[in-house]
Amino acid sequence: QKVVFTIHNMAFQGMFEKESLERLELPWSLYHIEALEFWGKINLMKGGIIFSDAVTTVSRTYAREILTYEYAYGLEGVLYHHRHKLVGILNGIDYDLWNPAQDPHLYVRYSLEDPAPKEENKQAMLRELGVAEFFAEKPLFCFINRFSQQKGVEILLSALERLSRINGFFIFLGEGEYAPLFENIDRRYPNMYARIIFNEGWSHKVYAASDFILVPSLFEPCGITQLIAMRYGTLVVARKTGGLADTLVDVSYPGGYGFLFPDPTPEDLLCGVKRAAELFEHPKYFMRLRQKVMKLDFSWNRSAREYLKLYRQLLLRRKR
C-alpha cells in the first residue's frame, strides 16, 4: 500500500497531550522524536508527513512556503527532511455549484457567451442596499471570507479610512472573531456595507454583482474565493502568497488578469485597490479581462488529473 497525506493548512496540526495515544489505540513506541512526539505532545500532522509516501499541499507555492519558518508553524525541519515527498496540487471548485449561467440565487443569470447581464446584478445589488443613486457607475469591491487574522482582516481594518476615499463601493460579507468591528460600518463610511451573518445565497449574489474581490490574506494554502470570483467574472485584488500566487497573474505582465501586491500591509492593499479602480476607468480593457477570467479552468477536473498522475507514479515506483 501507498499513503498520500494532504496538508491543507499548517496552522492546524492536530496536537494533543501524549496520553491521547491510548485513546487513539496507538502504541507508545510512536512517542519519540522521529515519529509523533513534538515538544512533549503528539503531533498528528508530523506523523502524517513522516509515515506517508507522498505529501501534497493545495498549491505549488504553498509547498515551497511551508519549508520556511514563517509558514511551517514549527515543522519546517521535518518538512525539509521530507521535502522530496512534497507535491503541490491546486484545489478546484465545483463548476456545477458555481455557475452564473444556472445559479438560482442571482438576480439575473449570465454566462461567458453573454456576460452583459452581470452588470444587471450589480445594479440590483446597489438598489437593494439603497445606494444605486450614488455608485451605479463606480467600481464595486467585495470581501467574502472569514473575518480572521489569516484572511488579512487586520490589514483591511487598518485601511478602511483610506479605502473610504476610493471612488467606489465596498461590501464585506463574512463572520468570525473580527465581525463586531464591521458592525454598522455604513454609518462611519457611506461607501461601505457589511453583512456579518454569512448567507450562502447572498454570497452568490455578491460574487455576481461585484467588479472586484479583495483577498488580502497573510497566507493562503490555496484559496477558493478567488476561483469562485473569476468564475463569475469578478477580478481579483490579492496578496501574492500561496495559491493566490499560483492562480493569478498580475495585469502588469503579458496575459495578466489580476492585481497582486507583495506585502501584507494596508499600504500595499490600498495600492492594489487603486490600480483596480484605475483600470475600471477603461471599460473595453476591463471587459476583456472579465471575459478572460471567466474562460479560465479551475474545476476539479484539472486537479483530479494531477492527483491521478501522482497515484500512478507511486504505484509504478512500487513495481520497480
N, C-alpha and C positions, 0 to 999 in steps of 0.2 A: 504494500500500500504506500501511496504518497500523500503527503499532507501539505495543503496550501493554507497559509494563515493570512488573513486580510486585516491590515491596520487601517481604521478609518481616522481616528483622532488620537494622537499620542497623549493628549491631556487626560484621557480616561483609560487607565491601565489595569484596572481590576486588582487593586491592592487590598489585602486583608491581613488580619492577625494570623500568625503562624498556626495557631490552634485550629484554624479553618481547614487545614489539611485533613483532619479526621472527619469533619463534617462532609468533606468532598470525597472521602474514601480514597485519598491519595496517600502513598507511603511516605514516611518521614525521610526516607532515603533521598527524596527530591528536595529536601530542605538544605541546600548548600549553594554556594556562590555560583556554581556552574549550572544551576537549574533554577528553582523558583525563589530562592532566598534573595531578599532585597531590603537592605537596611533594617533587619530584624523582623520583617514581614514577609509575606509571599506576594509575588507579582505575577499574575497570570499572563499578562501580555509578554513579559520577559520569557516565560515558559513557551508561549506560542512561537516566539521568534527563534528560540534555541532548538526546539524539537520539530520544527516544520522543515519541509524540503524546499519550499519557496515562500517568500513573504511579499505580498502585494500591498501597495498603497493605492489610493484612489486618484493619484495623478503622478506624472513623472517628476515634476518639480518638487512635490512634497517628498518623494522618495529620496531626493538629494538633500532636501532641507533637514530631514529628521536624523541625518548623520551629524548634525551640529548641536551644540549645547543649547542654542536658542529655541530649538524646536523639539528636542528629544525628551524633555522632562526627566532627565536623569539616566536615560537608557542609551545615550549616544555611544558609549563604549561597547555595549552589547550589539547595537546595530552596526557599528563599524566593523566589529569582528565577523558579523554575518552579512556584510554588505553584498557578497556575491549572490545572496538569495533574493535581493530586493528587485522588484519589478513594479513599475508604475503603470496602472491601467485606469483610465478615466472612468468615473461613473457616467451613467446615462440618465435620461428621463423617459417617461412613458409618453410616447408620441400620440397615443390614443387619448389619454387623460388630458394632456396639454396640447390641445389642437384648436386654434382660434376659428377654424372652419366648422367645427362641430360643438364647441363649448357652450353648454346650456346656460352658463352663468353670465355671459356677455350681454351688453345692451344690444349690440349688433355683431354678427359673425363676419369674419373676413378671412382671407387666405393670401398666400404668396401670389397667386394669379390675379387676385382682386384685393389689394391691400388698402384701397381707399377708405372703406368703412371703419378702419382703425381710428381715423380722426373723429368719426361719429361717437365712438366710445369715449374719447377724451372729452368731447363737448358735453356728452350726457353725464359724465362724472363731475365735471365742473358745475353743471346745473344742479346736480344732486347736492353738492356742497355749497351752493349759493354764491359761487364766485365767478361764474362764466362771464359776467359783465366786465370783469377786470382782467381776466387771464386767458381769454379764449384764444388769443394769438400768441401767447407766451409758451415757452417750453414747460412741460410738466415732468417733474422729477419725483421718483418714489424710492422708499426704502421698505423692503418686505423681508423681515428676518426677526430672529430673536433679539430682544433688547439686552444684549450681553456684552461683556468686555471683549470677548473674542471677535464678535461681529463688528467691532470698531465703533460702538455706540458712544464711548467716551470722546472719541475724535469728533463724532457728529455733534455732540452736546457742546464741545468747545468751539465748534464752527458755526453754531446756529445764528449768532448775532451777525456774522459776516454773510452767511447764506441768505439771511433775510433781506440783504441789499441786492441780491441777484434778481434780475427782472424775469422771474418765473415763479411757478407754484410747486410746493413740496408736500408730498403725502407720506406719512410714516405709519406703517402697519406692522404690528407685532405684539409680543408680550414677553415678560421677563423681569429681571431684577431692576432694570433701569426704567421700566414703564412709567412709574409715577412722575418721573421728570419730564415726560412728554404730555402729561395731562394738561388740557386747556392751552395747548401751545398756540392755538389760533388767537387767543386773547393777547398774547405777547407779540406774535408775529402774524400780520394779516395774510401773508403769502404761504402759510403753513397750516397743515391739518394732521392730527394724529388719531388713529383708532387703536386703542391698546388692548382690546379683546380680539384675538386673532379669529378671523372668519374665513373659512376656505373659499366660499363662493365670492366674497368680496375681494379676496386676493386675486382671483382670476380677473375680476373687473379692473383692478388697479394695474395688473400686468398689461392688459389690453389697452387701457387708457393712456398709459404713460409714454412719454417720449424717451426718457432716460431712467435707469435704475442705479442707485448708489450701493456699492458693495465695498465698504472701507475696512475690510477685515484685517485684524492683526496677523492672523494666519488662517489659511483656508485649505484643508486637505484636498477638497475638490470644489465643493460649492455647487448647488443646483439652481440657485436663484438666477444666476447669470445665464444659465442654459435655458431656463423657462422664459426669461425675459426676451432672449434673442429669438426663441420660437415664436414669440408674439410680436416681433418686430421692434422691440424696445432696446435701444442702445445702452451700453454698459459703461459706467464710470467706476473703476475698481482699483484697489491696491494690487500691485504686481507681486503676487505671492501664490504659492501652491497651485491649485487647479485653476485659479484665475489667470495666472501667467500662461498656463497651457491651453486655455480655451479662448484667449483674447489676443489680438494683435493691435497695437496702437495705431491710430489713424496717421501718425507721422511716418509710418512705414508703408511701402507699396503694398496694396491689398489690405491695409489695416481697416478695422471696423470698431475699435473700442477706444476707451480713454483710460490709460493706465497711469498710476502715479506710484513713485518708488517707496516713499516712506510713510509710516502710519502717523501722520501729523495733520492737524487741521489745515495748515498752510498748503500741504500737497493735495489734500482733498479739495480745497477751495480752488486750487489751480485747475484740477481736473474738471470741476463743475463749470468753471468759466470757459474752458476750452469747448466743452459740450454746448454751452449756451451760445458761444460764438458760431459754432458750426450750424446750429439751428437756424441762424440768420441766412443760411444758404440752402433754400428748400430743395433744389434739384439734387445737390450733393447729399443732403440729409436723406432724401427719399431713396437714393441709390444705396446708401448704407443700410437703410431699413430693409430693403429687399434682399440685400446681400446676407444679412444675419439670419433672415428667415430661410435662406437656402441651405445654411449650414446643417450638418447632420451630427447631432449629439444624442441620438437614440441609443437604446440598449443594444441594438443590432451590432453596431461597431464595437462596443465594449465586449459583447459576448464573443465575437470572433477573436479578440485578443486573449480572453480567458481560455478559449478552446485551444488556441495556439500554445499557450503556456502548459496546459494539461498534457497535450500531445508531446511536448518537449520533455516533460518529466517522465512520461511513460516510456518514451524512446530511450531515455537515459538509463532506465532500469533494465531494459532489454540488452543493452550493451554490456 
